[in-house]
Amino acid sequence: MIDFHGRGKKPRYFEGWYFKQHINGRVLALIPGVSIDKAKGEDRLLQVIDDIESHFSALPYEEFHWEKEPSS
């Protein structure tokens, strides 16, 4: 993740990152994200997708940590 744009955003906001890997004909995708919604509040999420199924986990927003990468 290069940058997180969600600091200080108001509800309805979503930001996510999509990481996909192909290995020997199989696929694994990881989608971490941040959701800010009036009704649900602020959450972070992780979705894991493979060739067979998809799993989704929502965690408290306070569990989301991000540090800006140093400039080169």
Protein Blocks (a to p, Z undefined) as FASTA:
>chain_A
ZZdckgopacdddddddddddeehiacdddddddddfklopadddddddfkbccdddddf
klpccdddddZZ
